Amino acid sequence: MKRWTLLSIVLIIINLSLSGCSCDPERIMEWVASSSLFKGMEEVKAVGEFQRISINHSSHTDKDSSYSKIEIRLFDGQIEDLYKNEANIARQCAQTYIKTSENEDYDQIEVFIIKTQESNPNQAIYQSQYLFKVNELIDN
């Protein structure tokens, strides 16, 4: 809850400061899009002509072990070969993301390929899941 409150305050401050300045909003959006949060997203979407993408980075550390993972959810791919060659396309998406986003320091990357209902894009009708080790994707 505190995180959302802080994020809301930061966004309001940024919005107020940008609305009152004579800066170029397109240039600011380009800068935001090139940040590490968004790097690689468009390239991955292009692999399967996906309509939407979401990416989550997580890590877990305790006294005995350390673990980090990237989760990519790809929605409504449009290429004809997608569901016939799904595992290879998921691997290609994972490799593309690792190379373009420079997130090679993670342990695993999990790719979900999701098909949703046209009338309700929040309702999944099909989902598959693939897990890859990042170091194996880099070596290939």
N, C-alpha and C positions, 0 to 999 in steps of 0.2 A: 504494500500500500504506500509506504514511504517513497519507494522508487517511482511510482506513477505520479505522486504529488510533485516530487522534485522535477521529473521530466516535464510535467505540465507547466510548472513555473518557468523552467528554462525555455520551453517553446514559446510561451507568452512573451518573455523578455526579448527573445530573438525576433519575434514577429513585430513587437512594438518598435524595436530599434531599426528594423529594416523598413517598416512602413514610413518612418519619419526621415529617412535618409535619401539622398539622391544617387544611391549606388545602383548598379546594374543588376536587377534580380535574376536575369538569365545567367549571368556570370556566376552568381552565388549558387544557383541550382547546379551548374556544371561542376563547381567545386565540391558541392555536397555529393553529387553522383560519382565523382572520382575518388571519394574517400574510401577507406578500407572496408567500410560497412557494405558498400554496394559493388565493390570490385568483383568482376567475374560473373555477375548475375545475368547480364544481357548475353554474354557469350554462351552460358549454360542454357538459357532459354532458347537460343538459336539452334542448338544441337537437335532438339526434338520439336522445334516450333511450339514450345509450351506457351500457354496463355498467361499463367501465373507461376510465381516461384516464391518460396519462403525458405530462409536459411537461418539456422540456429546453431550457435557455437556453445559448447558446454565443456566444463572440466571439473574433475573431482580429485581432490587430494586429501589423503589422510596419512596417518603415521606409517602405514605399511605400503601404500601404493599411490600412484598418480595416473590419471586417465583423462584423456581429452577426445572429444568427438564433435564432428560437424554433421548436422542433419539438414538435408536438402529435400524439400517437398516440391515436386514438379506436377503442375496441374494441366490436364487437358491438352496433351501433345497432339499436333496436327499432322505429323509426317506419316505417310502410309505404312511404312515399315516398323513403326514403333512397337506395336503389340506382338509382332512376329519375331522381332529381334530385340526384345526389351532388355535383357541382361547386358548385352553389348552396348546399348544406348545408355543405360544407367552407368556403366563403367566409363564410357566416353564423357558423360556429364560430370562424373566425379573427377576424372583427370583434368578436364577443362577448368573446373572450378579451382582445383589445387594449383594449377599452373598460372591462371590469370589472377587469382586473389592473393597469391603468395602466402598461403596458410599451410605451409609444409610442416609446421611444428606440431600438428595434431596427430593423434594416434590412428583414429578411424574416421571414415566418412560413410554415412548411411544415406542412401538415396531412396526416396519413395516416389513412385510413379502413380499418380492418382487421376482417375477419370470421374468427373462429376456430372450430375444431371444438368441438362441445358436450362431447364426451368428453375432449378435451385442450385446455384454453384457452391453452396455450402454442404450439399448432400453428396457424399462419395458413393459411387455405384461400383467402383473397382479400385483396388489398391494393391500394389506389389512393393516389395521392400528388398533392398540389396545392401550388403555391408561389405566395405572394402578397407583394407589397411592402407593408410596414406603412403607409407614408405614403399609399398609394392607398386603403387600408382606412379610414383616419382621415378622409380627405376626403369619403368617400361617406356 
